Amino acid sequence: MSVLSRAANKLQPGKALLVPKNRFKVADDEWGHLPEYLIPAANKFVHPFYLFPNSAERTMLCINERNPQLFNGKPVLPAFVKHPLNRELTLVESRLSFGTVKDISKWVHRMQKTGQRVAHKVNVHPSVAVQSVRTSKLKSGSPFIKQLQQFLTNNPHISFETLDSELSKLFIFHQRNEVIYLEEIFLYILQKDDLTSSQWQATLKALPKYIGKEIDDVDMLNTLFLQWILTGEKLFEKIDTPALNLLWNVIGSCSESLNQDVIAKLTNGQIQKFFDTYLNSENLKISQHLLETLASRNVMPVLSSIERYLELVTKARLAANSGTAASDRKTGLYMLHPLAPVFATNLTSKMVNSLLPYCIHQSEIFALLDSSFRSKFFTDITSTCMNNFILRIGQLKDSQIDNSLNISALYNKLKLYHNGNVPKECVFSFIIALVANSNFRAVQTIIKEQPVHDMSRVLEVVKNQTSLVDQSGFTEFDKEVLLNYLSKNTKLSS
């Protein structure tokens, strides 16, 4: 062996050198050079309708070499970020200010792919809630049923201990002569027409003792839970919160006994029924869990249930603002995030009106408007919600000039969508919003482009506007020009 060969062998290590992992570095396909606690990874955003930057925002990010940013660098988009030390995920309203243009295109591309995947990851086909279950297989004429019927008739008010004791005695005594399954006994009791509320609750409380022993079929167990809900709805106009909390605790106990998630075994129709039931009781936490379970199967609830869930989330947020609960804007948006596929294609007017107050930046409003354009309910949205869009965007900023720019952008988007003709119910709203922000020149432009039927009303509104801005289009001179124009056209129309 030559001297060079021996030297080469010595340079080859016997073991691979272990390099300590840099925990502050993010995978190159997510960002590349900034840690997640500064810029969230593209798949960590949880906004329900702003899914990725639009084409104009993407262009501005990539060409602006000095401090490129989204949302003017303000904390707007809710996202999960990792703490730089303990690496725990925390929900924050993130600031998307990059500091450098390097690798932004890579991040934007990944965010766009993630957003498109979220918007299409479920098929928005309404799942029909289950309203009935099969009848118990027990024969009404059997000796066991006769004794059970007599016991229940004689004990309308009963504790679950008493019911459990009697069931055990009857089951042991009759199983020698009859083929009896305990789950069928519970189903028979819950399907009795004359079941009392006391017996209804006692049946549920007695159930966990037999789970994993006499009862180990999860599908049958879910049938019992569903029948318990259906029976409760016959007994009461609305099942109260303590009873539904009891049901959820029993489900949790049964899941532990069977070592599997009972809720995960429910059919889509059964989950829809559970979802509606817990919505009625205004239990947001459990409703959210059931919604996420449906979303994980590429299924969404019926639109009316989604609207009620959205109202419940909004109600929790309003309570938080009054200091009576712990649900802020970012938490509310996170709770709505599973509904992103619905908002992307099936927005209703109720949904739009509920989502608009969450918008604190014009980019969110325009994203919601773009989703409205794609909705099959857009005609209804135009007639019932467009004035709310105009009102919201006209009051978004402290600056009248910024508000005017946003109003004009909204006007142009709507005009483009309707081939130059803004819906007549929106024209006056645009005028009012621009006058409120003292943009008299833009008002005159709209009047020239769109038919206005009541010029005298516009004239009165303009006269009453006393707030002026030292900027072209917003001055006293511009106001006088507009008033002269309106006066002349008012005379002509009369």
C-alpha positions in Angstrom: 0.0 0.0 0.0 1.4 3.4 -1.0 2.0 6.2 1.4 -0.8 8.2 -0.3 -3.3 5.3 0.1 -2.5 5.0 3.8 -2.9 8.7 4.3 -6.2 8.7 2.5 -7.5 5.9 4.7 -6.6 7.8 7.8 -8.6 10.8 6.6 -11.8 8.6 6.4 -13.5 8.6 9.8 -14.7 5.3 11.2 -18.0 6.8 12.5 -20.3 9.5 11.2 -19.8 12.9 12.9 -23.0 13.9 14.8 -23.8 17.6 14.3 -26.0 19.1 16.9 -29.4 20.1 15.5 -30.0 23.8 15.2 -33.5 24.1 16.8 -33.9 27.7 15.6 -33.7 26.7 11.9 -36.9 25.9 10.0 -37.1 23.4 7.2 -36.0 24.9 3.9 -39.3 24.2 2.2 -41.2 26.2 4.7 -39.2 29.4 5.0 -35.5 28.8 4.8 -33.7 31.4 6.9 -36.0 32.8 9.6 -37.2 30.9 12.7 -40.9 30.2 13.2 -41.2 32.4 16.2 -40.6 35.4 13.9 -42.4 34.3 10.7 -44.9 31.4 11.2 -44.6 28.4 8.8 -47.1 28.6 5.9 -49.1 25.7 7.3 -49.5 27.2 10.7 -52.0 29.9 9.8 -55.6 29.4 11.0 -57.5 32.2 9.4 -60.9 30.9 8.0 -61.2 33.0 4.9 -57.9 34.8 4.3 -56.0 31.7 3.1 -53.1 33.2 1.1 -52.0 36.6 -0.3 -53.7 37.7 -3.5 -51.8 38.4 -6.7 -51.2 42.1 -5.9 -50.0 41.3 -2.4 -47.7 38.6 -3.7 -46.2 41.0 -6.3 -45.6 43.8 -3.7 -43.9 41.3 -1.4 -41.5 40.1 -4.0 -40.5 43.5 -5.5 -40.3 45.5 -2.3 -36.7 45.0 -1.3 -36.9 47.2 1.8 -38.9 45.7 4.6 -41.4 43.7 2.6 -44.6 43.1 4.7 -48.2 42.1 4.7 -51.0 43.9 6.5 -48.7 47.0 6.9 -46.7 44.9 9.4 -49.6 44.8 11.9 -50.6 41.7 13.8 -53.6 40.4 11.9 -53.4 36.7 10.9 -53.9 34.2 13.7 -51.2 31.5 13.6 -49.5 28.9 15.8 -45.8 29.7 16.4 -43.2 27.8 18.3 -41.7 29.4 21.4 -37.9 29.9 20.8 -36.9 28.0 24.0 -39.5 25.4 25.0 -40.8 24.9 21.4 -44.4 24.9 22.5 -47.0 26.0 20.0 -48.8 29.2 20.9 -51.7 30.9 19.1 -50.8 34.5 18.3 -51.8 37.3 15.9 -48.7 37.3 13.8 -46.8 40.2 12.2 -45.7 39.4 8.7 -42.8 41.7 8.3 -39.9 40.0 6.7 -36.9 42.4 6.8 -35.5 41.0 3.5 -36.8 39.8 0.2 -34.7 36.7 0.3 -36.8 33.5 -0.1 -40.1 35.3 0.2 -41.3 33.8 -3.1 -40.7 30.3 -1.6 -42.7 31.1 1.5 -45.5 32.7 -0.5 -45.7 29.7 -2.8 -46.0 27.3 0.1 -48.7 29.5 1.8 -50.7 29.6 -1.4 -50.5 25.8 -1.9 -51.5 25.3 1.8 -54.4 27.7 1.4 -55.7 26.1 -1.8 -55.5 22.7 -0.1 -57.4 23.9 2.9 -60.1 25.4 0.7 -60.7 22.1 -1.1 -59.9 19.5 1.5 -63.5 18.8 2.2 -66.5 18.2 0.0 -69.3 20.5 1.2 -72.1 18.0 1.0 -74.7 18.4 3.7 -74.8 15.4 6.1 -78.3 14.5 7.1 -78.7 14.2 10.9 -80.0 10.8 12.1 -83.5 11.1 13.5 -84.2 7.5 14.4 -82.5 4.2 15.3 -83.6 0.6 14.9 -86.1 -1.0 17.3 -84.8 -3.2 20.2 -84.8 -6.9 19.3 -86.3 -7.9 22.7 -89.8 -9.5 22.4 -92.4 -7.7 24.3 -94.1 -10.8 25.4 -91.1 -12.5 27.0 -91.1 -13.1 30.8 -88.1 -10.8 31.2 -89.8 -7.9 29.5 -92.9 -8.4 31.5 -91.0 -8.2 34.8 -88.9 -5.2 33.6 -92.1 -3.4 32.4 -93.8 -3.9 35.8 -90.7 -2.7 37.7 -90.5 0.5 35.6 -94.2 1.2 35.9 -94.0 0.8 39.7 -90.9 3.0 39.9 -91.3 6.2 37.9 -88.8 8.1 40.1 -85.7 5.9 40.4 -82.0 6.2 41.1 -79.4 4.6 38.8 -78.3 2.4 41.7 -81.8 0.9 42.0 -82.1 0.5 38.3 -78.7 -1.2 38.1 -79.5 -3.6 40.9 -82.8 -4.6 39.4 -81.3 -5.1 35.9 -78.5 -7.3 37.4 -81.1 -9.5 39.2 -83.4 -9.8 36.2 -80.5 -10.5 33.8 -79.0 -13.2 36.0 -82.4 -14.9 36.7 -83.6 -14.9 33.1 -80.4 -15.5 31.0 -80.7 -19.3 31.8 -84.0 -19.5 29.9 -83.8 -16.6 27.4 -81.1 -15.3 25.1 -80.8 -11.7 26.4 -78.2 -9.1 25.4 -77.8 -6.3 27.9 -77.4 -3.6 25.2 -80.9 -4.6 23.9 -82.3 -4.1 27.4 -80.9 -0.6 27.5 -82.3 0.2 24.1 -85.7 -1.2 25.0 -85.9 1.0 28.1 -84.9 4.1 26.2 -87.5 3.4 23.5 -90.4 3.1 26.0 -93.2 5.6 25.2 -93.9 6.2 28.9 -90.3 6.6 30.1 -89.9 9.2 32.8 -87.1 11.8 33.0 -85.8 10.1 36.1 -85.6 6.7 34.4 -84.0 8.4 31.3 -81.2 9.8 33.3 -80.7 6.6 35.4 -80.4 4.5 32.3 -77.4 6.6 31.1 -75.7 6.6 34.5 -76.0 2.8 34.8 -74.5 2.2 31.4 -70.7 2.6 32.1 -70.6 -0.3 34.5 -71.2 -2.8 31.7 -68.9 -1.2 29.0 -66.0 -3.5 28.1 -67.7 -6.4 29.7 -71.3 -7.3 28.6 -71.3 -4.4 26.1 -68.2 -4.0 23.9 -69.7 -3.2 20.5 -68.9 0.5 19.8 -71.5 0.8 17.1 -74.2 -0.5 19.4 -73.0 1.8 22.1 -73.3 4.8 19.8 -76.8 3.7 18.9 -77.7 3.8 22.7 -76.2 7.3 23.0 -78.2 8.5 20.0 -81.4 7.0 21.3 -80.8 8.7 24.6 -80.7 12.0 22.8 -83.8 11.3 20.7 -85.7 10.2 23.8 -84.6 13.3 25.7 -85.9 15.5 22.9 -89.3 13.9 23.3 -89.3 14.4 27.0 -88.2 18.0 26.9 -88.3 20.9 24.5 -84.5 21.2 24.9 -82.1 18.9 26.8 -80.5 20.9 29.5 -76.8 21.5 29.9 -76.2 19.3 33.0 -77.8 16.3 31.1 -75.6 16.8 28.1 -72.5 17.2 30.2 -73.4 13.9 31.8 -73.7 12.3 28.3 -70.2 13.7 27.3 -68.7 12.4 30.6 -70.2 8.9 30.1 -68.9 8.9 26.5 -65.4 9.7 27.8 -65.7 7.0 30.4 -66.8 4.4 27.8 -63.9 5.5 25.5 -61.4 4.8 28.3 -63.0 1.4 29.1 -62.9 0.3 25.5 -59.5 2.0 24.8 -60.8 3.7 21.7 -62.5 7.0 20.7 -66.2 6.4 20.7 -66.9 9.7 19.0 -64.6 8.7 16.1 -66.8 5.7 15.4 -70.0 7.7 14.9 -71.4 8.0 11.4 -71.5 11.4 9.7 -75.3 11.6 10.3 -74.9 10.7 14.0 -72.2 13.4 14.4 -74.5 15.9 12.7 -77.2 15.0 15.3 -74.7 15.3 18.2 -73.5 18.6 16.7 -77.0 20.1 16.5 -77.8 18.9 20.0 -74.7 20.5 21.6 -75.3 23.7 19.5 -78.7 24.0 21.0 -77.2 23.9 24.5 -74.6 26.5 23.4 -71.7 24.2 24.4 -69.0 25.7 22.2 -66.1 23.4 23.2 -67.9 20.2 22.4 -69.5 21.6 19.3 -66.0 22.6 18.0 -64.7 19.0 18.7 -67.6 17.5 16.8 -67.1 19.9 13.9 -63.4 19.1 13.7 -64.3 15.4 13.7 -66.5 15.9 10.7 -63.9 18.1 8.9 -61.3 15.4 9.3 -63.6 13.1 7.3 -63.9 15.6 4.4 -67.5 16.3 5.5 -69.3 19.5 6.6 -72.5 20.0 8.6 -75.6 21.5 6.9 -75.3 25.2 6.2 -78.0 26.1 8.8 -76.0 24.4 11.5 -72.8 26.2 10.4 -74.6 29.5 10.7 -75.7 28.7 14.2 -72.1 27.6 15.1 -70.8 30.9 13.7 -73.3 32.8 15.8 -72.3 30.8 18.9 -68.6 31.7 18.3 -69.4 35.3 17.8 -71.5 35.4 21.0 -68.6 34.0 22.9 -66.3 36.7 21.5 -68.7 39.4 22.4 -68.9 38.0 25.9 -65.1 38.1 26.1 -65.1 41.7 25.1 -67.4 42.4 28.0 -65.1 40.6 30.3 -67.3 37.6 31.0 -65.5 34.9 29.0 -62.1 34.0 27.5 -62.6 34.0 23.7 -60.8 36.8 21.8 -60.6 37.5 18.0 -57.7 35.1 17.3 -59.4 32.3 19.2 -62.7 33.0 17.4 -61.0 32.8 14.0 -59.2 29.6 15.1 -62.6 28.0 16.1 -63.9 28.9 12.6 -60.9 27.7 10.7 -62.3 24.2 10.1 -65.1 25.9 8.1 -62.6 27.4 5.6 -63.9 25.1 2.8 -67.4 26.3 3.3 -66.4 30.0 3.4 -64.4 29.5 0.2 -67.4 28.3 -1.9 -70.7 28.3 0.1 -70.8 31.6 1.9 -74.3 32.7 2.9 -75.5 36.2 3.8 -75.7 35.2 7.5 -72.2 34.0 7.4 -70.9 37.2 5.8 -72.6 39.4 8.3 -71.1 37.4 11.1 -67.6 37.3 9.6 -67.3 41.0 8.7 -66.8 42.2 12.3 -63.7 39.9 12.5 -62.1 42.0 9.7 -59.6 44.5 11.0 -57.7 45.1 7.8 -58.9 45.8 4.2 -57.1 42.7 2.9 -59.4 40.5 5.0 -62.5 42.4 3.7 -61.4 41.9 0.1 -60.6 38.2 0.8 -64.2 37.8 2.2 -65.5 39.7 -0.8 -63.7 37.4 -3.2 -65.2 34.4 -1.4 -68.6 36.0 -1.8 -68.0 36.3 -5.5 -67.4 32.5 -5.7 -70.5 31.7 -3.6 -73.6 30.3 -5.2 -75.5 32.6 -2.8 -73.9 35.8 -4.1 -77.1 37.3 -5.4 -78.5 37.2 -1.9 -75.2 38.5 -0.4 -75.4 41.5 -2.7 -78.9 42.4 -1.7 -78.4 41.9 2.1 -74.7 42.3 2.9 -73.0 44.6 0.4 -74.0 47.8 2.3 -72.3 46.2 5.4 -69.2 45.7 3.3 -69.2 49.4 2.4 -69.9 50.5 5.9 -67.2 48.3 7.4 -64.5 49.4 5.0 -65.5 53.0 5.2 -64.8 53.1 8.9 -61.8 50.8 9.1 -59.1 53.5 9.4 -58.6 56.8 11.2 -57.4 58.4 8.0 -60.2 59.6 5.7 -57.8 59.3 2.7 -57.0 55.7 3.5 -60.7 54.9 3.9 -61.5 56.6 0.6 -58.8 54.5 -1.2 -60.4 51.3 0.3 -63.9 52.4 -0.6 -62.8 53.1 -4.2 -61.1 49.7 -4.4 -64.3 48.0 -3.2 -66.3 50.0 -5.7 -64.0 49.1 -8.6 -64.1 45.4 -7.6 -67.9 45.4 -7.6 -68.1 47.3 -10.8 -65.7 44.9 -12.5 -67.7 41.9 -11.3 -71.0 43.4 -12.6 -69.5 44.5 -16.0 -69.5 48.2 -15.1 -72.9 48.5 -13.4 -72.9 48.6 -9.6 -76.1 47.2 -8.1 -78.5 50.2 -7.5 -78.9 49.4 -3.8 -75.2 49.9 -3.3 -74.7 53.2 -5.2 -76.1 55.5 -2.5 -74.1 53.6 0.2 -70.9 54.2 -1.7 -71.8 57.9 -2.0 -72.6 58.2 1.7 -69.3 56.4 2.7 -67.2 58.7 0.5 -69.0 61.8 1.7 -68.4 60.7 5.3 -64.7 60.6 4.4 -64.9 64.0 2.6 -63.9 62.6 -0.8 -66.1 64.9 -2.9 -64.3 64.3 -6.2 -64.8 60.5 -5.9 -68.6 61.1 -5.3 -68.8 63.1 -8.5 -67.1 60.3 -10.4 -69.6 57.7 -9.1 -72.6 59.9 -10.0 -71.3 60.3 -13.5 -70.8 56.5 -13.9 -73.9 55.2 -12.1 -77.5 56.2 -12.2 -78.6 58.1 -9.1 -82.4 58.6 -8.7 -82.5 61.0 -5.8 -80.0 63.8 -6.4 -81.7 66.0 -3.8 -80.9 63.5 -1.1 -77.3 63.4 -2.1 -77.2 67.2 -2.1 -78.5 67.3 1.4 -75.9 64.8 2.6 -73.0 66.7 1.0 -74.2 70.1 2.5 -74.1 68.6 6.0 -70.5 67.3 5.7 -68.3 69.9 7.5 -65.2 67.8 8.0 -62.5 68.6 5.4 -59.0 67.5 4.6 -56.2 69.6 3.1 -55.8 67.2 0.1 -56.9 67.4 -3.5 -60.4 66.0 -3.8 -61.2 66.6 -0.1 -61.1 70.4 0.2 -63.8 73.1 0.5 -63.3 73.9 -3.2 -64.0 70.3 -4.2 -67.1 70.4 -2.0 -68.4 73.5 -3.8 -67.7 72.0 -7.2 -69.7 68.9 -6.2 -72.6 71.0 -4.8 -72.8 73.0 -8.0 -72.8 69.8 -10.0 -75.6 68.3 -7.9 -77.7 71.5 -7.9 -77.5 71.7 -11.7 -78.5 68.0 -12.1 -81.2 68.2 -9.5 -82.9 71.1 -11.5 -82.6 69.1 -14.7 -84.1 66.0 -13.1 -87.0 68.0 -11.8 
